[in-house]
Amino acid sequence: MTTAPGLALSDLVADIRSCRICVESPRGKPLPHEPRPVLQTSGTARLVVCGQAPGTRVHESGRPFTDRSGDRLREWMGITSDEFYDQARIAIVPMGFCFPGQDAKGGDLPPRRECAPRWHGRLFAALPQVELVLAVGLYAQDFFLGDTKGKTLQETMLRWSEHLKTKRRPRILPLPHPSWRNNAWLTKNPWFQSELLPVLQREVRRLL
């Protein structure tokens, strides 16, 4: 007897939501607080937003991108909050499911190294209907683009159309992280708004 795809995905997501690997068998120092994995997915979403890891606000809310970065990302995509959080149409899968804590300067630490090796291969295998992944930030770009990723954000982003047009499935569209920390990059690269965003919004609207 085979398991229905939707049920298999539901079971997998339940396992992810109850994961405690970063506390019970961590790679390095354990997570400094109680795990709270955050993701959004379904067996019908054709678009995946793959970012970095939850920040403090998302850790508190338990809902992805409930912060200013999320506001900017939704603006880039040209969609409303209701559309963004419609899990039947959009999946949200960060590289690290839990808030990783902060460094000595108050910045968010990198995504936990346990998450992607443990879960991402299985999760994306359970999402065969996905047509496009938005690789938001360097960690997602490392994972999805591999050797085709540039040595810098600039190199990767200048090749955005090349990445989008490859024959691989799902297709990958790299995006800078929508954090205020990338404001200087966005100012120096006006083509991002004039050339890339119209394509992004057209692709998003087509998949919704």
N, C-alpha and C positions, 0 to 999 in steps of 0.2 A: 504493500500500500504506500503510495507516494503522498507527501505532504503538500497541501496547496501552497503556491508561492506566497500568497498574502499571509497565510498563517506562519510560514517559515520566516518571513520578514518580521512579523509581529513578535515572534519568539526571540529573534536575534536582537531586535531593538530593546525588548525587555531585559535581555542579558546585558546589553550595553548600559542601560539605565541603572542596573544593580551592580555594575563593575566596581571593584575596589582594589584593582591590581596595583595602582600607584601608592596605596597605603600598605597593603599586605605583602606584596612582592615587588617593590619599586626598583627601577634602574637608577641608582643613586639615592639621594635623600628622599624620604617619603613625602607625599603631599602634606603641606602644613595645616590642612584643615579637612573637614569631612568632604568626601567626594560628592559632586552633584553633576553627573553627566548631562549635557544639554545637546539635543539634536532634534531635527524635525524631518520626517521622511514618510514615504508611502510607496505603494506599488504602482501608482499612476503618475507620479511626478516625472516630467521629462526634463526638468531643469534642476541642477544642483548648484547651490552656493557653498563653496568649500573655503572657509576662512581659516583663521589661526587657532584661537581658543577663547573661551568665554572670559570677559573681564569681570570686574567687581559687580557692576550693575546686572550683568547677565547671570552671574552666580547667584545674586539675590533674587532675581525674577524667575529664573529657571526657563527663560525664553530667549532664543538667540537674537543677537543684534538689537537689544532694547537699550540702545545708547546713541550718542551722537554719530558714531561711525555707522550705525545702522540707518540713521536718518539720511546720511549722505549716500550710502549704498543704494537705498531705495530711490533716491533722487536720480542717481546715475542710471538705474534700471528703468526709470520712468513708470514706477508702479506705486500703488497705495500700500499702506500697512495691511489692509485686509487681504490684498492679493499676495503680498509677501508671506503672510502667515497662513495661507491656504495650503496645507500640507498635501492636498490632493494634486496640486499643481507645481509646488516648489518644495524641494528637499533642501535642508540645511545641515551640512555635515562638516564640522570643524576638524582640523587636524588633531587637536586635543579636545576631548569632550568636557574636561573639567577645568575650572579656573586654576591656573598653575601657581598662583601666588605672585608676589612682587619682589623685585630686587631691592638693594639698599637705597636706591634713588627713588623708589616708588613707582618704577615702571613694571609692566607685566613681564613675567618670565616667559621664555619660549614654551610652546606646547609640550606637554609631558611626552617623553620618548616611548612610553609603553603603549599609547593608544593606537597609533597607525599600524604597527606590526601586528597587534593583537586583533584589530577589528576591521580595518578599512578594506582589505582584500575581500573578506567575507561579505561586508556590507554592500560594496559596489557590485559584487557578483549577484547579489539578491535584488539589484536594481537594473535589470537588462533593458528596461524601457527608456533609460536616461539618454538624452541626445546631446546635451550640452552641460559642461561643468565650468562654472566661473571660478577660476583659481585665484582667490583673493589673497595677495601677499606672498612673501617669499617661501614660506613653509609649504603652502599648497602648491606653488609652482615647482618647488623641488620634487614633490611627490608625483605630480602629474606629468611634468615635462621632462624630468630626468636629464639625460645628456643634451637634450635640445634646448634646455634653459640657458639663458645668457649668464655671464659671470656677474653681471650687475642687474639691478632692476631696469635700468635704462636699456641695456641690451635686450633683455627679455621683452620689454614693452614695445620696443621699436619693431619687433618681429611678430606683433600680435596677430596681424592678418595671416601670416604664414602659419602660425600655430592653429588658427581657427580653420584654415582651409585644408589641413592635412586630412588624409583618408582614415585616420584612426577614429574609432568610436568608443566612447563618446568624444565629441569634439571638445577642445579645451580653449577657453578664452582667458588669458591672464589679465588680472587687474591689480593696480596698486592697492594697498590696504587703505580704506577710506578714513583712516585716522588723521587728526590734525598734524601729526608728525610728517605727513607727506605733502603738506601745503606748499612747501618750497618747490618740490618736484612738480606738482601740478601747475604752479605758476610758470616754471621754466619750460613746460611742455604743453602749450595751448592746443596742440593737435589732438591731445587726449579728448578734450571736450568737443572739438570741431569734427574730428574724423572717427574716433573710436566709439564715442557715446551714441551717435545715431545708429551705428551698426549693432551695438549692444541692445539698445532699446527695441530695434526692429526684431532681433532674434528673440528677445524676451517676450515680446508681444505675440510672435508667431507660436512660441511654445506654450503660451497660456491659452 
